[in-house]
Amino acid sequence: MAGLIRAFMSFNKGMLKMPVPWQLWIMLLVGVNMILPLFFLDRLEAQLVVGAFLANMMLMTALTGLVGFTRLVGLGHFFWIPLVVFLWTRLEQIPAEGVFGLWIRALIVIDVLSLVIDTVDVIRYIAGDREETVQGL
């Protein structure tokens, strides 16, 4: 249990020590994937978004505990892959005119962009770039 708490602390410290543009990106991801869905919790899609976000957080914390705050932490957004596919298949049933439909479409774009960034990071990790992305954790 102490190891998991240490990993959680290291993961959060790592995010707070990232350059400001990355911190702003993280705030956007949190806003779109954790805060905004709370307004739509009566919808299955929003429930799945929150669940995927929490699962991603647990996986990123575990990865930080195993390999440190490295590029491999990008693998932690794994649960967004099936989520984005599911949401994409639902777009025909979700009108784009309403706030809910706009949020779903924005979420898909933002999460796919994040997955592209994560893919580059994981490839770099596999290729040997295994240093911690922020120092002093």
Secondary structure, 3 states (H helix, E strand, C coil): CHHHHHHHHHHHHHHHCCCHHHHHHHHHHHHHHHHHHHHHCCCHHHHHHHHHHHHHHHHHHHHHHHHCCCHHHHHHHCCHHHHHHHHHHHHHHCCCCCHHHHHHHHHHHHHHHHHHHHHHHHHHHHCCCCCCCCCCC
